[in-house]
Amino acid sequence: MKKLQVFDPPMCCSTGVCGPSVDPALVSFSSDLHWLANQRLAVERYNLAQQPQAFAANEVVKAALREFGNECLPLILLDGAILSKGCYPKRDELARLTGVEANAVELPVINRSCCS
């Protein structure tokens, strides 16, 4: 099984539904990660503000942060190799990069706020 890891910049939560304004890009990306997990990909997500140890424990992430600083975040790895850096790819791009069929049936997503 392929493993996708997302290393987010420091923020309140990764869902995008916290704080004074909702970030539609984060809401969409969260939904896309849920969709990928339903395509038999192992998906892990780490937030620098809440899980700094995950960043420190990963040599690829540490090297990217040394070379590019926080500008490389979000950093997305597939099986330990950098897939994307500095942006949240859309679903069709995630599908292409991970080898998942973009037209796979989508399961309903329940959005929950981490701050509720």
Backbone as CSV, one residue per row, in Angstrom:
resi,resn,N_x,N_y,N_z,CA_x,CA_y,CA_z,C_x,C_y,C_z
1,MET,0.839,-1.177,0.000,0.000,0.000,0.000,0.885,1.241,0.000
2,LYS,0.565,2.183,-0.886,1.308,3.439,-0.935,0.975,4.285,0.288
3,LYS,1.976,5.068,0.735,1.766,5.936,1.897,1.991,7.388,1.503
4,LEU,0.957,8.202,1.698,1.016,9.625,1.439,1.114,10.347,2.773
5,GLN,2.104,11.227,2.903,2.281,12.018,4.124,2.226,13.490,3.772
6,VAL,1.465,14.241,4.554,1.330,15.676,4.352,1.903,16.377,5.583
7,PHE,2.852,17.268,5.348,3.463,18.049,6.415,3.015,19.494,6.220
8,ASP,2.030,19.904,7.031,1.427,21.232,6.928,2.247,22.285,7.651
9,PRO,2.128,23.549,7.213,2.741,24.636,7.981,2.005,24.778,9.312
10,PRO,2.555,25.547,10.240,1.867,25.721,11.520,0.534,26.435,11.326
11,MET,-0.519,25.838,11.868,-1.847,26.447,11.813,-2.711,25.853,12.910
12,CYS,-3.843,26.479,13.148,-4.768,26.029,14.203,-5.167,24.575,13.975
13,CYS,-5.588,24.273,12.754,-5.950,22.897,12.399,-5.839,22.739,10.893
14,SER,-5.828,21.528,10.415,-5.615,21.262,8.996,-6.895,21.259,8.171
15,THR,-8.045,21.330,8.837,-9.304,21.218,8.096,-9.681,22.485,7.361
16,GLY,-9.240,23.647,7.837,-9.597,24.902,7.210,-10.903,25.495,7.710
17,VAL,-11.553,24.830,8.660,-12.827,25.345,9.163,-12.682,25.962,10.551
18,CYS,-11.504,26.308,10.930,-11.267,26.950,12.232,-10.967,28.423,12.030
19,GLY,-11.033,29.148,13.107,-10.657,30.550,13.080,-11.729,31.438,12.498
20,PRO,-11.379,32.708,12.270,-12.367,33.691,11.839,-12.853,33.526,10.405
21,SER,-12.063,32.893,9.552,-12.502,32.694,8.166,-12.134,31.294,7.696
22,VAL,-13.025,30.723,6.908,-12.825,29.379,6.374,-11.951,29.468,5.131
23,ASP,-10.917,28.624,5.064,-10.052,28.576,3.886,-10.568,27.477,2.966
24,PRO,-11.217,27.842,1.855,-11.797,26.828,0.973,-10.762,25.863,0.391
25,ALA,-9.530,26.312,0.198,-8.489,25.422,-0.338,-8.183,24.297,0.652
26,LEU,-8.144,24.617,1.954,-7.878,23.589,2.964,-9.059,22.634,3.116
27,VAL,-10.259,23.169,3.027,-11.455,22.315,3.109,-11.453,21.341,1.944
28,SER,-11.169,21.840,0.766,-11.116,20.997,-0.431,-10.015,19.948,-0.318
29,PHE,-8.845,20.367,0.127,-7.722,19.443,0.251,-8.020,18.350,1.282
30,SER,-8.644,18.715,2.392,-9.027,17.721,3.403,-9.970,16.687,2.805
31,SER,-10.916,17.156,2.019,-11.847,16.254,1.336,-11.103,15.352,0.349
32,ASP,-10.140,15.929,-0.368,-9.361,15.147,-1.335,-8.504,14.085,-0.643
33,LEU,-7.973,14.393,0.532,-7.205,13.388,1.286,-8.104,12.261,1.746
34,HIS,-9.307,12.597,2.173,-10.280,11.581,2.570,-10.593,10.680,1.365
35,TRP,-10.771,11.300,0.217,-11.029,10.561,-1.018,-9.863,9.620,-1.341
36,LEU,-8.626,10.124,-1.219,-7.448,9.282,-1.476,-7.384,8.106,-0.509
37,ALA,-7.705,8.343,0.743,-7.693,7.255,1.724,-8.691,6.171,1.338
38,ASN,-9.776,6.550,0.703,-10.768,5.575,0.241,-10.337,4.876,-1.048
39,GLN,-9.222,5.304,-1.614,-8.664,4.662,-2.813,-7.518,3.723,-2.439
40,ARG,-7.484,3.324,-1.202,-6.484,2.389,-0.658,-5.077,2.978,-0.604
41,LEU,-5.000,4.253,-0.243,-3.721,4.892,0.062,-3.702,5.144,1.558
42,ALA,-2.586,4.889,2.190,-2.439,5.246,3.597,-2.118,6.738,3.637
43,VAL,-2.919,7.507,4.359,-2.743,8.952,4.410,-2.448,9.371,5.847
44,GLU,-1.346,10.115,6.003,-0.967,10.667,7.310,-0.780,12.162,7.138
45,ARG,-1.227,12.929,8.135,-1.109,14.387,8.046,-0.554,14.937,9.346
46,TYR,0.425,15.837,9.219,1.090,16.400,10.385,1.073,17.926,10.299
47,ASN,0.843,18.567,11.421,0.802,20.018,11.513,2.019,20.455,12.331
48,LEU,2.819,21.357,11.783,4.049,21.776,12.451,3.780,22.355,13.839
49,ALA,2.668,23.050,14.007,2.358,23.653,15.310,1.978,22.612,16.351
50,GLN,1.418,21.484,15.913,0.907,20.488,16.848,1.742,19.217,16.923
51,GLN,2.501,18.912,15.865,3.281,17.672,15.829,4.701,17.913,15.311
52,PRO,5.455,18.801,15.946,6.803,19.105,15.451,7.730,17.896,15.442
53,GLN,7.470,16.914,16.326,8.324,15.726,16.380,8.273,14.923,15.074
54,ALA,7.128,14.942,14.375,7.025,14.227,13.094,7.930,14.872,12.048
55,PHE,8.069,16.192,12.094,8.944,16.916,11.174,10.406,16.613,11.497
56,ALA,10.731,16.632,12.785,12.111,16.397,13.223,12.556,14.962,12.983
57,ALA,11.619,14.029,12.969,11.961,12.614,12.812,12.112,12.182,11.352
58,ASN,11.736,13.033,10.413,11.769,12.657,9.002,12.922,13.370,8.299
59,GLU,13.906,12.597,7.827,15.106,13.170,7.199,14.788,13.949,5.927
60,VAL,13.838,13.483,5.133,13.469,14.183,3.897,12.872,15.546,4.225
61,VAL,12.005,15.591,5.220,11.371,16.839,5.639,12.417,17.791,6.218
62,LYS,13.298,17.275,7.068,14.347,18.130,7.642,15.233,18.731,6.552
63,ALA,15.610,17.934,5.564,16.453,18.433,4.470,15.721,19.506,3.662
64,ALA,14.445,19.295,3.381,13.661,20.285,2.629,13.533,21.589,3.413
65,LEU,13.305,21.480,4.714,13.200,22.682,5.546,14.530,23.432,5.617
66,ARG,15.640,22.690,5.676,16.963,23.333,5.678,17.199,24.071,4.361
67,GLU,16.844,23.435,3.252,17.112,24.012,1.941,16.151,25.134,1.566
68,PHE,14.852,24.957,1.845,13.839,25.900,1.372,13.141,26.689,2.478
69,GLY,13.389,26.345,3.737,12.675,26.994,4.834,11.206,26.592,4.830
70,ASN,10.395,27.323,5.569,8.971,27.011,5.670,8.219,27.194,4.354
71,GLU,8.868,27.795,3.367,8.231,27.988,2.061,7.927,26.659,1.375
72,CYS,8.579,25.575,1.786,8.317,24.269,1.174,7.054,23.623,1.732
73,LEU,6.480,24.226,2.780,5.271,23.664,3.386,4.031,24.229,2.706
74,PRO,3.032,23.433,2.451,2.932,22.025,2.787,3.863,21.182,1.920
75,LEU,4.433,20.195,2.541,5.312,19.244,1.872,4.585,17.911,1.831
76,ILE,4.448,17.356,0.642,3.704,16.111,0.480,4.654,15.034,-0.025
77,LEU,4.719,13.929,0.722,5.586,12.807,0.378,4.738,11.603,-0.033
78,LEU,5.238,10.859,-0.996,4.644,9.577,-1.372,5.723,8.523,-1.212
79,ASP,5.494,7.606,-0.308,6.472,6.559,0.002,7.854,7.144,0.287
80,GLY,7.877,8.276,1.004,9.132,8.875,1.442,9.787,9.830,0.464
81,ALA,9.249,9.971,-0.746,9.819,10.876,-1.741,8.918,12.104,-1.890
82,ILE,9.531,13.256,-2.127,8.755,14.487,-2.268,7.895,14.418,-3.521
83,LEU,6.616,14.635,-3.311,5.635,14.627,-4.391,5.267,16.061,-4.774
84,SER,5.174,16.920,-3.766,4.756,18.308,-3.972,5.280,19.148,-2.817
85,LYS,5.588,20.409,-3.107,6.007,21.301,-2.018,5.480,22.706,-2.269
86,GLY,5.092,23.361,-1.163,4.685,24.749,-1.224,3.259,25.036,-1.651
87,CYS,2.464,24.000,-1.923,1.072,24.233,-2.329,0.237,22.984,-2.047
88,TYR,-1.080,23.177,-2.070,-2.007,22.057,-1.917,-2.534,21.687,-3.301
89,PRO,-2.104,20.544,-3.841,-2.578,20.152,-5.168,-4.076,19.855,-5.160
90,LYS,-4.709,20.092,-6.287,-6.125,19.759,-6.475,-6.255,18.244,-6.645
91,ARG,-7.486,17.742,-6.556,-7.744,16.301,-6.612,-7.201,15.658,-7.881
92,ASP,-7.404,16.283,-9.031,-6.933,15.663,-10.273,-5.414,15.554,-10.299
93,GLU,-4.730,16.549,-9.736,-3.265,16.497,-9.653,-2.813,15.433,-8.657
94,LEU,-3.490,15.344,-7.516,-3.172,14.291,-6.538,-3.363,12.915,-7.150
95,ALA,-4.439,12.759,-7.895,-4.712,11.470,-8.545,-3.589,11.125,-9.528
96,ARG,-3.204,12.094,-10.343,-2.133,11.861,-11.328,-0.824,11.513,-10.632
97,LEU,-0.470,12.283,-9.598,0.798,12.076,-8.908,0.860,10.752,-8.143
98,THR,-0.277,10.283,-7.662,-0.304,9.046,-6.872,-0.680,7.824,-7.699
99,GLY,-1.087,8.032,-8.948,-1.464,6.910,-9.797,-2.855,6.379,-9.508
100,VAL,-3.698,7.191,-8.902,-5.070,6.802,-8.598,-5.971,7.304,-9.718
101,GLU,-6.948,6.517,-10.076,-7.893,6.923,-11.110,-8.755,8.071,-10.586
102,ALA,-8.697,9.214,-11.270,-9.402,10.414,-10.802,-10.915,10.262,-10.843
103,ASN,-11.432,9.371,-11.655,-12.876,9.216,-11.791,-13.447,8.177,-10.842
104,ALA,-12.654,7.739,-9.868,-13.146,6.755,-8.903,-14.352,7.320,-8.155
105,VAL,-15.256,6.448,-7.770,-16.467,6.875,-7.073,-16.089,7.545,-5.764
106,GLU,-16.709,8.677,-5.535,-16.419,9.434,-4.317,-17.420,9.077,-3.233
107,LEU,-16.901,8.848,-2.034,-17.758,8.591,-0.883,-18.101,9.910,-0.210
108,PRO,-19.260,10.004,0.449,-19.614,11.258,1.112,-18.606,11.590,2.214
109,VAL,-18.360,12.873,2.409,-17.416,13.345,3.420,-18.188,14.111,4.475
110,ILE,-17.863,13.839,5.718,-18.455,14.580,6.829,-17.402,15.551,7.307
111,ASN,-17.701,16.853,7.217,-16.757,17.871,7.674,-16.990,18.156,9.144
112,ARG,-15.948,18.103,9.906,-16.008,18.419,11.319,-14.955,19.445,11.652
113,SER,-15.275,20.362,12.498,-14.309,21.359,12.926,-13.477,20.793,14.055
114,CYS,-12.188,21.058,14.029,-11.324,20.585,15.112,-11.507,21.434,16.351
115,CYS,-12.137,22.564,16.197,-12.266,23.499,17.321,-13.631,23.439,17.981
116,SER,-14.478,22.505,17.584,-15.814,22.451,18.173,-15.847,21.577,19.389
